Amino acid sequence: MAEPQNDLSSSFRHFPQQVGIDAYGNGGFRFADLSHKGSLLCLPGRMQAWEVTDSAGLTLASLQPVLDLAEPVDVLLIGLGADIVAIDPNIRAAFRERGIIVEATQTGGAIRTYNVLLAEDRAVAAALIAVEKAR
């Protein structure tokens, strides 16, 4: 990940708009000329820190901020870290009930798809687990 112009402190809670991801790796993400260490939720209207550190932490409770959105989301992209693992069927069912498609893949693939859908002005959200090495 290239050196950021501004580093978000560990007290980072949110960035007040949804933007594309410029880079990832080294345990974090770069977006909007800022750097964030740790996992990230990209939601309509904001980007926020996400406490999940690996796929074992992926639960309905950890994804509740997406379920609580007032704005509709058509697609939730989940970046699972470096490896692809099965996600709890209850997570898929809860999102399906709200008409939200869930796509889970490695974090790099999720970021690439997120950036494309965001550029197309699609109703997309992403839950991205930070990784050390970009692929």
C-alpha positions as CSV (number, residue, x, y, z in Angstrom):
1,M,0.0,0.0,0.0
2,A,1.4,3.4,-1.0
3,E,2.2,5.9,1.8
4,P,-1.0,7.8,2.6
5,Q,-1.3,11.6,2.9
6,N,-3.3,11.4,6.1
7,D,-3.4,8.6,8.6
8,L,-6.7,8.0,10.4
9,S,-6.0,7.4,14.1
10,S,-7.1,4.3,16.0
11,S,-10.1,6.4,17.1
12,F,-11.4,6.5,13.5
13,R,-15.1,5.6,13.6
14,H,-16.4,6.8,10.2
15,F,-15.7,8.9,7.1
16,P,-18.9,10.8,6.1
17,Q,-19.4,9.5,2.6
18,Q,-19.0,6.3,0.6
19,V,-16.0,6.3,-1.7
20,G,-13.9,3.8,-3.7
21,I,-10.9,2.0,-2.2
22,D,-7.6,3.1,-3.6
23,A,-5.4,0.5,-2.0
24,Y,-5.4,-2.3,0.5
25,G,-2.8,-4.4,2.4
26,N,-0.5,-4.0,5.3
27,G,-3.5,-4.6,7.6
28,G,-5.7,-1.7,6.2
29,F,-7.1,0.3,3.4
30,R,-6.5,3.6,1.7
31,F,-9.4,5.8,0.4
32,A,-10.1,9.5,0.0
33,D,-6.4,10.3,0.6
34,L,-6.7,8.7,4.0
35,S,-5.3,5.4,5.5
36,H,-7.2,3.2,7.9
37,K,-5.7,0.3,9.8
38,G,-8.1,-2.6,10.4
39,S,-11.2,-3.9,8.7
40,L,-13.8,-1.6,7.1
41,L,-17.5,-1.3,6.4
42,C,-18.3,0.7,3.2
43,L,-22.0,1.8,3.5
44,P,-24.2,4.2,1.6
45,G,-23.3,7.6,3.2
46,R,-20.3,6.5,5.2
47,M,-17.2,4.4,5.6
48,Q,-16.6,3.0,9.1
49,A,-14.2,0.9,11.1
50,W,-15.3,-2.7,11.5
51,E,-14.0,-4.7,14.5
52,V,-13.9,-8.1,12.6
53,T,-10.4,-9.4,12.2
54,D,-11.0,-12.8,10.5
55,S,-13.8,-14.8,9.0
56,A,-14.7,-16.4,12.4
57,G,-15.9,-12.9,13.5
58,L,-18.3,-12.7,10.6
59,T,-21.8,-12.9,12.2
60,L,-25.2,-11.4,11.9
61,A,-24.3,-9.2,14.8
62,S,-21.1,-7.9,13.2
63,L,-23.1,-7.2,10.0
64,Q,-25.9,-5.4,11.8
65,P,-24.9,-2.0,10.6
66,V,-25.6,-3.1,7.1
67,L,-29.0,-4.5,8.1
68,D,-29.8,-1.3,9.9
69,L,-29.4,0.9,6.9
70,A,-32.2,3.2,6.0
71,E,-31.0,3.4,2.4
72,P,-31.6,0.3,0.3
73,V,-28.7,-1.8,-0.7
74,D,-28.9,-4.3,-3.6
75,V,-25.5,-6.1,-3.0
76,L,-23.3,-6.7,0.0
77,L,-19.8,-7.7,-0.9
78,I,-17.9,-9.5,1.9
79,G,-14.1,-9.6,1.7
80,L,-13.2,-12.6,3.8
81,G,-9.5,-11.9,4.0
82,A,-6.9,-13.9,2.1
83,D,-9.0,-17.1,1.8
84,I,-12.5,-18.0,0.8
85,V,-14.5,-19.7,3.4
86,A,-18.2,-20.7,3.7
87,I,-20.3,-18.1,5.5
88,D,-23.1,-18.9,7.9
89,P,-26.3,-19.7,5.9
90,N,-28.2,-17.6,8.4
91,I,-26.3,-14.6,7.2
92,R,-27.4,-15.2,3.6
93,A,-31.0,-15.9,4.7
94,A,-31.2,-12.6,6.7
95,F,-30.0,-10.6,3.8
96,R,-32.1,-12.5,1.3
97,E,-35.2,-11.6,3.4
98,R,-34.3,-7.9,2.7
99,G,-33.7,-8.5,-1.0
100,I,-29.9,-8.1,-0.6
101,I,-27.6,-10.3,-2.6
102,V,-24.5,-11.4,-0.7
103,E,-21.3,-12.2,-2.5
104,A,-18.4,-13.4,-0.4
105,T,-14.8,-13.7,-1.7
106,Q,-11.2,-12.8,-0.9
107,T,-10.9,-9.1,0.2
108,G,-9.0,-8.1,-3.0
109,G,-11.8,-9.4,-5.3
110,A,-14.5,-7.9,-3.1
111,I,-12.7,-4.5,-3.4
112,R,-12.4,-4.7,-7.2
113,T,-16.1,-5.5,-7.6
114,Y,-17.1,-2.9,-5.0
115,N,-15.2,-0.2,-6.9
116,V,-16.9,-1.1,-10.2
117,L,-20.4,-1.2,-8.7
118,L,-19.8,2.1,-6.9
119,A,-18.6,3.7,-10.1
120,E,-21.8,2.5,-11.8
121,D,-23.8,4.2,-9.0
122,R,-25.2,0.9,-7.8
123,A,-26.6,0.4,-4.3
124,V,-23.6,-1.5,-2.9
125,A,-22.1,-2.1,0.5
126,A,-19.0,-3.9,1.5
127,A,-17.7,-5.6,4.6
128,L,-13.9,-5.9,4.2
129,I,-11.6,-7.9,6.4
130,A,-8.1,-6.3,6.4
131,V,-5.2,-8.4,5.0
132,E,-1.5,-8.0,5.2
133,K,-0.6,-8.8,1.6
134,A,-2.6,-7.4,-1.4
135,R,-3.2,-10.0,-4.2
